[in-house]
Amino acid sequence: MFDIGFSREMEKERRTDQRVTVNYQVKWHGAAGGYEGRLEDLSVNGCFVNTRGPADVGEIVSLLIRLPQGGWLPLRGRVRFFQQLTGFSLSFSILDEKERETLKQLVASQS
């Protein structure tokens, strides 16, 4: 059986950027359709989305993060890890400068 705790620890070991624990509502859309979930952790390079929706490793996902002050932050990323009924990790490797700057500010506000 696959050990979720072990795999999440392996993901943490590969990270080089600061991750902050958050609890934000998200909406996302991937190849299988649109879903909702919760953002559990966040960095300028990626996040973990807790959701029951399916995602394939390598696929590009559009993500909307509900901001604490209201409104939504739209981002795109590539799925790096998926665990059925748990969620997926997303890498923000395709952001423009404005998106990356907004994300940096959001992460800094939670540190």
MODELLER restraints for C-alpha pairs under 7 A, 6 or more apart:
rsr = mdl.restraints
at = mdl.atoms
rsr.add(forms.Gaussian(group=physical.xy_distance, feature=features.Distance(at['CA:17:A'], at['CA:43:A']), mean=6.62, stdev=0.5))
rsr.add(forms.Gaussian(group=physical.xy_distance, feature=features.Distance(at['CA:18:A'], at['CA:43:A']), mean=5.87, stdev=0.5))
rsr.add(forms.Gaussian(group=physical.xy_distance, feature=features.Distance(at['CA:19:A'], at['CA:41:A']), mean=6.27, stdev=0.5))
rsr.add(forms.Gaussian(group=physical.xy_distance, feature=features.Distance(at['CA:19:A'], at['CA:42:A']), mean=5.30, stdev=0.5))
rsr.add(forms.Gaussian(group=physical.xy_distance, feature=features.Distance(at['CA:19:A'], at['CA:43:A']), mean=4.61, stdev=0.5))
rsr.add(forms.Gaussian(group=physical.xy_distance, feature=features.Distance(at['CA:20:A'], at['CA:41:A']), mean=5.45, stdev=0.5))
rsr.add(forms.Gaussian(group=physical.xy_distance, feature=features.Distance(at['CA:20:A'], at['CA:42:A']), mean=5.37, stdev=0.5))
rsr.add(forms.Gaussian(group=physical.xy_distance, feature=features.Distance(at['CA:20:A'], at['CA:43:A']), mean=6.47, stdev=0.5))
rsr.add(forms.Gaussian(group=physical.xy_distance, feature=features.Distance(at['CA:20:A'], at['CA:107:A']), mean=6.72, stdev=0.5))
rsr.add(forms.Gaussian(group=physical.xy_distance, feature=features.Distance(at['CA:20:A'], at['CA:110:A']), mean=6.51, stdev=0.5))
rsr.add(forms.Gaussian(group=physical.xy_distance, feature=features.Distance(at['CA:20:A'], at['CA:111:A']), mean=6.38, stdev=0.5))
rsr.add(forms.Gaussian(group=physical.xy_distance, feature=features.Distance(at['CA:21:A'], at['CA:40:A']), mean=5.90, stdev=0.5))
rsr.add(forms.Gaussian(group=physical.xy_distance, feature=features.Distance(at['CA:21:A'], at['CA:41:A']), mean=4.41, stdev=0.5))
rsr.add(forms.Gaussian(group=physical.xy_distance, feature=features.Distance(at['CA:21:A'], at['CA:42:A']), mean=6.59, stdev=0.5))
rsr.add(forms.Gaussian(group=physical.xy_distance, feature=features.Distance(at['CA:22:A'], at['CA:39:A']), mean=6.44, stdev=0.5))
rsr.add(forms.Gaussian(group=physical.xy_distance, feature=features.Distance(at['CA:22:A'], at['CA:40:A']), mean=5.10, stdev=0.5))
rsr.add(forms.Gaussian(group=physical.xy_distance, feature=features.Distance(at['CA:22:A'], at['CA:41:A']), mean=5.22, stdev=0.5))
rsr.add(forms.Gaussian(group=physical.xy_distance, feature=features.Distance(at['CA:22:A'], at['CA:42:A']), mean=6.85, stdev=0.5))
rsr.add(forms.Gaussian(group=physical.xy_distance, feature=features.Distance(at['CA:23:A'], at['CA:38:A']), mean=6.18, stdev=0.5))
rsr.add(forms.Gaussian(group=physical.xy_distance, feature=features.Distance(at['CA:23:A'], at['CA:39:A']), mean=5.52, stdev=0.5))
rsr.add(forms.Gaussian(group=physical.xy_distance, feature=features.Distance(at['CA:23:A'], at['CA:40:A']), mean=5.34, stdev=0.5))
rsr.add(forms.Gaussian(group=physical.xy_distance, feature=features.Distance(at['CA:24:A'], at['CA:38:A']), mean=5.48, stdev=0.5))
rsr.add(forms.Gaussian(group=physical.xy_distance, feature=features.Distance(at['CA:24:A'], at['CA:39:A']), mean=5.03, stdev=0.5))
rsr.add(forms.Gaussian(group=physical.xy_distance, feature=features.Distance(at['CA:24:A'], at['CA:65:A']), mean=6.65, stdev=0.5))
rsr.add(forms.Gaussian(group=physical.xy_distance, feature=features.Distance(at['CA:24:A'], at['CA:66:A']), mean=6.07, stdev=0.5))
rsr.add(forms.Gaussian(group=physical.xy_distance, feature=features.Distance(at['CA:25:A'], at['CA:37:A']), mean=6.13, stdev=0.5))
rsr.add(forms.Gaussian(group=physical.xy_distance, feature=features.Distance(at['CA:25:A'], at['CA:38:A']), mean=4.76, stdev=0.5))
rsr.add(forms.Gaussian(group=physical.xy_distance, feature=features.Distance(at['CA:25:A'], at['CA:39:A']), mean=6.32, stdev=0.5))
rsr.add(forms.Gaussian(group=physical.xy_distance, feature=features.Distance(at['CA:25:A'], at['CA:65:A']), mean=6.24, stdev=0.5))
rsr.add(forms.Gaussian(group=physical.xy_distance, feature=features.Distance(at['CA:25:A'], at['CA:66:A']), mean=5.38, stdev=0.5))
rsr.add(forms.Gaussian(group=physical.xy_distance, feature=features.Distance(at['CA:26:A'], at['CA:36:A']), mean=5.69, stdev=0.5))
rsr.add(forms.Gaussian(group=physical.xy_distance, feature=features.Distance(at['CA:26:A'], at['CA:37:A']), mean=5.27, stdev=0.5))
rsr.add(forms.Gaussian(group=physical.xy_distance, feature=features.Distance(at['CA:26:A'], at['CA:38:A']), mean=5.51, stdev=0.5))
rsr.add(forms.Gaussian(group=physical.xy_distance, feature=features.Distance(at['CA:26:A'], at['CA:39:A']), mean=6.38, stdev=0.5))
rsr.add(forms.Gaussian(group=physical.xy_distance, feature=features.Distance(at['CA:26:A'], at['CA:63:A']), mean=6.86, stdev=0.5))
rsr.add(forms.Gaussian(group=physical.xy_distance, feature=features.Distance(at['CA:26:A'], at['CA:64:A']), mean=5.45, stdev=0.5))
rsr.add(forms.Gaussian(group=physical.xy_distance, feature=features.Distance(at['CA:26:A'], at['CA:65:A']), mean=4.68, stdev=0.5))
rsr.add(forms.Gaussian(group=physical.xy_distance, feature=features.Distance(at['CA:26:A'], at['CA:66:A']), mean=5.95, stdev=0.5))
rsr.add(forms.Gaussian(group=physical.xy_distance, feature=features.Distance(at['CA:27:A'], at['CA:35:A']), mean=5.81, stdev=0.5))
rsr.add(forms.Gaussian(group=physical.xy_distance, feature=features.Distance(at['CA:27:A'], at['CA:36:A']), mean=4.39, stdev=0.5))
rsr.add(forms.Gaussian(group=physical.xy_distance, feature=features.Distance(at['CA:27:A'], at['CA:37:A']), mean=6.37, stdev=0.5))
rsr.add(forms.Gaussian(group=physical.xy_distance, feature=features.Distance(at['CA:27:A'], at['CA:63:A']), mean=5.96, stdev=0.5))
rsr.add(forms.Gaussian(group=physical.xy_distance, feature=features.Distance(at['CA:27:A'], at['CA:64:A']), mean=5.12, stdev=0.5))
rsr.add(forms.Gaussian(group=physical.xy_distance, feature=features.Distance(at['CA:27:A'], at['CA:65:A']), mean=6.82, stdev=0.5))
rsr.add(forms.Gaussian(group=physical.xy_distance, feature=features.Distance(at['CA:28:A'], at['CA:34:A']), mean=5.67, stdev=0.5))
rsr.add(forms.Gaussian(group=physical.xy_distance, feature=features.Distance(at['CA:28:A'], at['CA:35:A']), mean=5.43, stdev=0.5))
rsr.add(forms.Gaussian(group=physical.xy_distance, feature=features.Distance(at['CA:28:A'], at['CA:36:A']), mean=6.15, stdev=0.5))
rsr.add(forms.Gaussian(group=physical.xy_distance, feature=features.Distance(at['CA:28:A'], at['CA:61:A']), mean=6.76, stdev=0.5))
rsr.add(forms.Gaussian(group=physical.xy_distance, feature=features.Distance(at['CA:28:A'], at['CA:62:A']), mean=5.51, stdev=0.5))
rsr.add(forms.Gaussian(group=physical.xy_distance, feature=features.Distance(at['CA:28:A'], at['CA:63:A']), mean=4.39, stdev=0.5))
rsr.add(forms.Gaussian(group=physical.xy_distance, feature=features.Distance(at['CA:28:A'], at['CA:64:A']), mean=6.06, stdev=0.5))
rsr.add(forms.Gaussian(group=physical.xy_distance, feature=features.Distance(at['CA:29:A'], at['CA:35:A']), mean=6.27, stdev=0.5))
rsr.add(forms.Gaussian(group=physical.xy_distance, feature=features.Distance(at['CA:29:A'], at['CA:61:A']), mean=5.78, stdev=0.5))
rsr.add(forms.Gaussian(group=physical.xy_distance, feature=features.Distance(at['CA:29:A'], at['CA:62:A']), mean=5.24, stdev=0.5))
rsr.add(forms.Gaussian(group=physical.xy_distance, feature=features.Distance(at['CA:29:A'], at['CA:63:A']), mean=6.65, stdev=0.5))
rsr.add(forms.Gaussian(group=physical.xy_distance, feature=features.Distance(at['CA:30:A'], at['CA:55:A']), mean=6.72, stdev=0.5))
rsr.add(forms.Gaussian(group=physical.xy_distance, feature=features.Distance(at['CA:30:A'], at['CA:60:A']), mean=6.74, stdev=0.5))
rsr.add(forms.Gaussian(group=physical.xy_distance, feature=features.Distance(at['CA:30:A'], at['CA:61:A']), mean=4.80, stdev=0.5))
rsr.add(forms.Gaussian(group=physical.xy_distance, feature=features.Distance(at['CA:30:A'], at['CA:62:A']), mean=6.61, stdev=0.5))
rsr.add(forms.Gaussian(group=physical.xy_distance, feature=features.Distance(at['CA:32:A'], at['CA:54:A']), mean=6.73, stdev=0.5))
rsr.add(forms.Gaussian(group=physical.xy_distance, feature=features.Distance(at['CA:35:A'], at['CA:53:A']), mean=5.98, stdev=0.5))
rsr.add(forms.Gaussian(group=physical.xy_distance, feature=features.Distance(at['CA:36:A'], at['CA:51:A']), mean=6.64, stdev=0.5))
rsr.add(forms.Gaussian(group=physical.xy_distance, feature=features.Distance(at['CA:37:A'], at['CA:49:A']), mean=6.47, stdev=0.5))
rsr.add(forms.Gaussian(group=physical.xy_distance, feature=features.Distance(at['CA:37:A'], at['CA:50:A']), mean=5.49, stdev=0.5))
rsr.add(forms.Gaussian(group=physical.xy_distance, feature=features.Distance(at['CA:37:A'], at['CA:51:A']), mean=4.54, stdev=0.5))
rsr.add(forms.Gaussian(group=physical.xy_distance, feature=features.Distance(at['CA:38:A'], at['CA:49:A']), mean=5.73, stdev=0.5))
rsr.add(forms.Gaussian(group=physical.xy_distance, feature=features.Distance(at['CA:38:A'], at['CA:50:A']), mean=5.09, stdev=0.5))
rsr.add(forms.Gaussian(group=physical.xy_distance, feature=features.Distance(at['CA:38:A'], at['CA:51:A']), mean=6.70, stdev=0.5))
rsr.add(forms.Gaussian(group=physical.xy_distance, feature=features.Distance(at['CA:39:A'], at['CA:48:A']), mean=5.93, stdev=0.5))
rsr.add(forms.Gaussian(group=physical.xy_distance, feature=features.Distance(at['CA:39:A'], at['CA:49:A']), mean=4.65, stdev=0.5))
rsr.add(forms.Gaussian(group=physical.xy_distance, feature=features.Distance(at['CA:39:A'], at['CA:50:A']), mean=6.13, stdev=0.5))
rsr.add(forms.Gaussian(group=physical.xy_distance, feature=features.Distance(at['CA:40:A'], at['CA:48:A']), mean=5.67, stdev=0.5))
rsr.add(forms.Gaussian(group=physical.xy_distance, feature=features.Distance(at['CA:40:A'], at['CA:49:A']), mean=6.18, stdev=0.5))
rsr.add(forms.Gaussian(group=physical.xy_distance, feature=features.Distance(at['CA:40:A'], at['CA:50:A']), mean=6.62, stdev=0.5))
rsr.add(forms.Gaussian(group=physical.xy_distance, feature=features.Distance(at['CA:41:A'], at['CA:47:A']), mean=5.42, stdev=0.5))
rsr.add(forms.Gaussian(group=physical.xy_distance, feature=features.Distance(at['CA:41:A'], at['CA:48:A']), mean=5.51, stdev=0.5))
rsr.add(forms.Gaussian(group=physical.xy_distance, feature=features.Distance(at['CA:42:A'], at['CA:48:A']), mean=6.82, stdev=0.5))
rsr.add(forms.Gaussian(group=physical.xy_distance, feature=features.Distance(at['CA:42:A'], at['CA:107:A']), mean=6.81, stdev=0.5))
rsr.add(forms.Gaussian(group=physical.xy_distance, feature=features.Distance(at['CA:43:A'], at['CA:107:A']), mean=6.09, stdev=0.5))
rsr.add(forms.Gaussian(group=physical.xy_distance, feature=features.Distance(at['CA:44:A'], at['CA:100:A']), mean=6.89, stdev=0.5))
rsr.add(forms.Gaussian(group=physical.xy_distance, feature=features.Distance(at['CA:44:A'], at['CA:103:A']), mean=5.90, stdev=0.5))
rsr.add(forms.Gaussian(group=physical.xy_distance, feature=features.Distance(at['CA:44:A'], at['CA:104:A']), mean=5.63, stdev=0.5))
rsr.add(forms.Gaussian(group=physical.xy_distance, feature=features.Distance(at['CA:44:A'], at['CA:107:A']), mean=6.88, stdev=0.5))
rsr.add(forms.Gaussian(group=physical.xy_distance, feature=features.Distance(at['CA:45:A'], at['CA:91:A']), mean=5.84, stdev=0.5))
rsr.add(forms.Gaussian(group=physical.xy_distance, feature=features.Distance(at['CA:45:A'], at['CA:92:A']), mean=4.99, stdev=0.5))
rsr.add(forms.Gaussian(group=physical.xy_distance, feature=features.Distance(at['CA:45:A'], at['CA:93:A']), mean=6.90, stdev=0.5))
rsr.add(forms.Gaussian(group=physical.xy_distance, feature=features.Distance(at['CA:46:A'], at['CA:90:A']), mean=5.27, stdev=0.5))
rsr.add(forms.Gaussian(group=physical.xy_distance, feature=features.Distance(at['CA:46:A'], at['CA:91:A']), mean=4.33, stdev=0.5))
rsr.add(forms.Gaussian(group=physical.xy_distance, feature=features.Distance(at['CA:46:A'], at['CA:92:A']), mean=5.11, stdev=0.5))
rsr.add(forms.Gaussian(group=physical.xy_distance, feature=features.Distance(at['CA:47:A'], at['CA:89:A']), mean=5.65, stdev=0.5))
rsr.add(forms.Gaussian(group=physical.xy_distance, feature=features.Distance(at['CA:47:A'], at['CA:90:A']), mean=5.36, stdev=0.5))
rsr.add(forms.Gaussian(group=physical.xy_distance, feature=features.Distance(at['CA:47:A'], at['CA:91:A']), mean=6.87, stdev=0.5))
rsr.add(forms.Gaussian(group=physical.xy_distance, feature=features.Distance(at['CA:48:A'], at['CA:88:A']), mean=5.74, stdev=0.5))
rsr.add(forms.Gaussian(group=physical.xy_distance, feature=features.Distance(at['CA:48:A'], at['CA:89:A']), mean=4.32, stdev=0.5))
rsr.add(forms.Gaussian(group=physical.xy_distance, feature=features.Distance(at['CA:48:A'], at['CA:90:A']), mean=6.25, stdev=0.5))
rsr.add(forms.Gaussian(group=physical.xy_distance, feature=features.Distance(at['CA:49:A'], at['CA:87:A']), mean=5.44, stdev=0.5))
rsr.add(forms.Gaussian(group=physical.xy_distance, feature=features.Distance(at['CA:49:A'], at['CA:88:A']), mean=5.44, stdev=0.5))
rsr.add(forms.Gaussian(group=physical.xy_distance, feature=features.Distance(at['CA:49:A'], at['CA:89:A']), mean=6.26, stdev=0.5))
rsr.add(forms.Gaussian(group=physical.xy_distance, feature=features.Distance(at['CA:50:A'], at['CA:86:A']), mean=5.68, stdev=0.5))
rsr.add(forms.Gaussian(group=physical.xy_distance, feature=features.Distance(at['CA:50:A'], at['CA:87:A']), mean=4.40, stdev=0.5))
rsr.add(forms.Gaussian(group=physical.xy_distance, feature=features.Distance(at['CA:50:A'], at['CA:88:A']), mean=6.80, stdev=0.5))
rsr.add(forms.Gaussian(group=physical.xy_distance, feature=features.Distance(at['CA:51:A'], at['CA:85:A']), mean=6.63, stdev=0.5))
rsr.add(forms.Gaussian(group=physical.xy_distance, feature=features.Distance(at['CA:51:A'], at['CA:86:A']), mean=5.88, stdev=0.5))
rsr.add(forms.Gaussian(group=physical.xy_distance, feature=features.Distance(at['CA:51:A'], at['CA:87:A']), mean=4.67, stdev=0.5))
rsr.add(forms.Gaussian(group=physical.xy_distance, feature=features.Distance(at['CA:52:A'], at['CA:84:A']), mean=6.96, stdev=0.5))
rsr.add(forms.Gaussian(group=physical.xy_distance, feature=features.Distance(at['CA:52:A'], at['CA:85:A']), mean=4.48, stdev=0.5))
rsr.add(forms.Gaussian(group=physical.xy_distance, feature=features.Distance(at['CA:52:A'], at['CA:86:A']), mean=6.13, stdev=0.5))
rsr.add(forms.Gaussian(group=physical.xy_distance, feature=features.Distance(at['CA:52:A'], at['CA:87:A']), mean=6.26, stdev=0.5))
rsr.add(forms.Gaussian(group=physical.xy_distance, feature=features.Distance(at['CA:54:A'], at['CA:84:A']), mean=6.82, stdev=0.5))
rsr.add(forms.Gaussian(group=physical.xy_distance, feature=features.Distance(at['CA:55:A'], at['CA:82:A']), mean=6.57, stdev=0.5))
rsr.add(forms.Gaussian(group=physical.xy_distance, feature=features.Distance(at['CA:56:A'], at['CA:79:A']), mean=6.74, stdev=0.5))
rsr.add(forms.Gaussian(group=physical.xy_distance, feature=features.Distance(at['CA:56:A'], at['CA:82:A']), mean=6.89, stdev=0.5))
rsr.add(forms.Gaussian(group=physical.xy_distance, feature=features.Distance(at['CA:57:A'], at['CA:79:A']), mean=4.92, stdev=0.5))
rsr.add(forms.Gaussian(group=physical.xy_distance, feature=features.Distance(at['CA:57:A'], at['CA:80:A']), mean=5.38, stdev=0.5))
rsr.add(forms.Gaussian(group=physical.xy_distance, feature=features.Distance(at['CA:57:A'], at['CA:81:A']), mean=5.81, stdev=0.5))
rsr.add(forms.Gaussian(group=physical.xy_distance, feature=features.Distance(at['CA:57:A'], at['CA:82:A']), mean=6.40, stdev=0.5))
rsr.add(forms.Gaussian(group=physical.xy_distance, feature=features.Distance(at['CA:58:A'], at['CA:78:A']), mean=5.67, stdev=0.5))
rsr.add(forms.Gaussian(group=physical.xy_distance, feature=features.Distance(at['CA:58:A'], at['CA:79:A']), mean=5.12, stdev=0.5))
rsr.add(forms.Gaussian(group=physical.xy_distance, feature=features.Distance(at['CA:58:A'], at['CA:80:A']), mean=6.19, stdev=0.5))
rsr.add(forms.Gaussian(group=physical.xy_distance, feature=features.Distance(at['CA:59:A'], at['CA:78:A']), mean=5.56, stdev=0.5))
rsr.add(forms.Gaussian(group=physical.xy_distance, feature=features.Distance(at['CA:59:A'], at['CA:79:A']), mean=5.62, stdev=0.5))
rsr.add(forms.Gaussian(group=physical.xy_distance, feature=features.Distance(at['CA:60:A'], at['CA:76:A']), mean=6.86, stdev=0.5))
rsr.add(forms.Gaussian(group=physical.xy_distance, feature=features.Distance(at['CA:60:A'], at['CA:77:A']), mean=5.54, stdev=0.5))
rsr.add(forms.Gaussian(group=physical.xy_distance, feature=features.Distance(at['CA:60:A'], at['CA:78:A']), mean=4.51, stdev=0.5))
rsr.add(forms.Gaussian(group=physical.xy_distance, feature=features.Distance(at['CA:60:A'], at['CA:79:A']), mean=6.48, stdev=0.5))
rsr.add(forms.Gaussian(group=physical.xy_distance, feature=features.Distance(at['CA:61:A'], at['CA:76:A']), mean=5.66, stdev=0.5))
rsr.add(forms.Gaussian(group=physical.xy_distance, feature=features.Distance(at['CA:61:A'], at['CA:77:A']), mean=5.50, stdev=0.5))
rsr.add(forms.Gaussian(group=physical.xy_distance, feature=features.Distance(at['CA:61:A'], at['CA:78:A']), mean=6.15, stdev=0.5))
rsr.add(forms.Gaussian(group=physical.xy_distance, feature=features.Distance(at['CA:62:A'], at['CA:75:A']), mean=6.00, stdev=0.5))
rsr.add(forms.Gaussian(group=physical.xy_distance, feature=features.Distance(at['CA:62:A'], at['CA:76:A']), mean=4.56, stdev=0.5))
rsr.add(forms.Gaussian(group=physical.xy_distance, feature=features.Distance(at['CA:62:A'], at['CA:77:A']), mean=6.76, stdev=0.5))
rsr.add(forms.Gaussian(group=physical.xy_distance, feature=features.Distance(at['CA:63:A'], at['CA:74:A']), mean=5.73, stdev=0.5))
rsr.add(forms.Gaussian(group=physical.xy_distance, feature=features.Distance(at['CA:63:A'], at['CA:75:A']), mean=5.11, stdev=0.5))
rsr.add(forms.Gaussian(group=physical.xy_distance, feature=features.Distance(at['CA:63:A'], at['CA:76:A']), mean=5.81, stdev=0.5))
rsr.add(forms.Gaussian(group=physical.xy_distance, feature=features.Distance(at['CA:64:A'], at['CA:72:A']), mean=5.85, stdev=0.5))
rsr.add(forms.Gaussian(group=physical.xy_distance, feature=features.Distance(at['CA:64:A'], at['CA:73:A']), mean=5.43, stdev=0.5))
rsr.add(forms.Gaussian(group=physical.xy_distance, feature=features.Distance(at['CA:64:A'], at['CA:74:A']), mean=4.51, stdev=0.5))
rsr.add(forms.Gaussian(group=physical.xy_distance, feature=features.Distance(at['CA:64:A'], at['CA:75:A']), mean=6.31, stdev=0.5))
rsr.add(forms.Gaussian(group=physical.xy_distance, feature=features.Distance(at['CA:65:A'], at['CA:72:A']), mean=5.34, stdev=0.5))
rsr.add(forms.Gaussian(group=physical.xy_distance, feature=features.Distance(at['CA:65:A'], at['CA:73:A']), mean=5.01, stdev=0.5))
rsr.add(forms.Gaussian(group=physical.xy_distance, feature=features.Distance(at['CA:65:A'], at['CA:74:A']), mean=6.51, stdev=0.5))
rsr.add(forms.Gaussian(group=physical.xy_distance, feature=features.Distance(at['CA:66:A'], at['CA:72:A']), mean=4.62, stdev=0.5))
rsr.add(forms.Gaussian(group=physical.xy_distance, feature=features.Distance(at['CA:66:A'], at['CA:73:A']), mean=6.54, stdev=0.5))
rsr.add(forms.Gaussian(group=physical.xy_distance, feature=features.Distance(at['CA:67:A'], at['CA:73:A']), mean=6.68, stdev=0.5))
rsr.add(forms.Gaussian(group=physical.xy_distance, feature=features.Distance(at['CA:75:A'], at['CA:99:A']), mean=6.99, stdev=0.5))
rsr.add(forms.Gaussian(group=physical.xy_distance, feature=features.Distance(at['CA:76:A'], at['CA:92:A']), mean=6.51, stdev=0.5))
rsr.add(forms.Gaussian(group=physical.xy_distance, feature=features.Distance(at['CA:76:A'], at['CA:94:A']), mean=6.63, stdev=0.5))
rsr.add(forms.Gaussian(group=physical.xy_distance, feature=features.Distance(at['CA:76:A'], at['CA:95:A']), mean=6.75, stdev=0.5))
rsr.add(forms.Gaussian(group=physical.xy_distance, feature=features.Distance(at['CA:77:A'], at['CA:90:A']), mean=5.72, stdev=0.5))
rsr.add(forms.Gaussian(group=physical.xy_distance, feature=features.Distance(at['CA:77:A'], at['CA:91:A']), mean=5.22, stdev=0.5))
rsr.add(forms.Gaussian(group=physical.xy_distance, feature=features.Distance(at['CA:77:A'], at['CA:92:A']), mean=4.52, stdev=0.5))
rsr.add(forms.Gaussian(group=physical.xy_distance, feature=features.Distance(at['CA:77:A'], at['CA:93:A']), mean=6.19, stdev=0.5))
rsr.add(forms.Gaussian(group=physical.xy_distance, feature=features.Distance(at['CA:77:A'], at['CA:94:A']), mean=6.27, stdev=0.5))
rsr.add(forms.Gaussian(group=physical.xy_distance, feature=features.Distance(at['CA:78:A'], at['CA:90:A']), mean=5.44, stdev=0.5))
rsr.add(forms.Gaussian(group=physical.xy_distance, feature=features.Distance(at['CA:78:A'], at['CA:91:A']), mean=5.20, stdev=0.5))
rsr.add(forms.Gaussian(group=physical.xy_distance, feature=features.Distance(at['CA:78:A'], at['CA:92:A']), mean=6.72, stdev=0.5))
rsr.add(forms.Gaussian(group=physical.xy_distance, feature=features.Distance(at['CA:79:A'], at['CA:88:A']), mean=6.66, stdev=0.5))
rsr.add(forms.Gaussian(group=physical.xy_distance, feature=features.Distance(at['CA:79:A'], at['CA:89:A']), mean=5.90, stdev=0.5))
rsr.add(forms.Gaussian(group=physical.xy_distance, feature=features.Distance(at['CA:79:A'], at['CA:90:A']), mean=4.57, stdev=0.5))
rsr.add(forms.Gaussian(group=physical.xy_distance, feature=features.Distance(at['CA:79:A'], at['CA:91:A']), mean=6.39, stdev=0.5))
rsr.add(forms.Gaussian(group=physical.xy_distance, feature=features.Distance(at['CA:80:A'], at['CA:89:A']), mean=5.56, stdev=0.5))
rsr.add(forms.Gaussian(group=physical.xy_distance, feature=features.Distance(at['CA:80:A'], at['CA:90:A']), mean=5.64, stdev=0.5))
rsr.add(forms.Gaussian(group=physical.xy_distance, feature=features.Distance(at['CA:80:A'], at['CA:91:A']), mean=6.47, stdev=0.5))
rsr.add(forms.Gaussian(group=physical.xy_distance, feature=features.Distance(at['CA:81:A'], at['CA:88:A']), mean=5.34, stdev=0.5))
rsr.add(forms.Gaussian(group=physical.xy_distance, feature=features.Distance(at['CA:81:A'], at['CA:89:A']), mean=5.18, stdev=0.5))
rsr.add(forms.Gaussian(group=physical.xy_distance, feature=features.Distance(at['CA:82:A'], at['CA:88:A']), mean=4.27, stdev=0.5))
rsr.add(forms.Gaussian(group=physical.xy_distance, feature=features.Distance(at['CA:82:A'], at['CA:89:A']), mean=6.67, stdev=0.5))
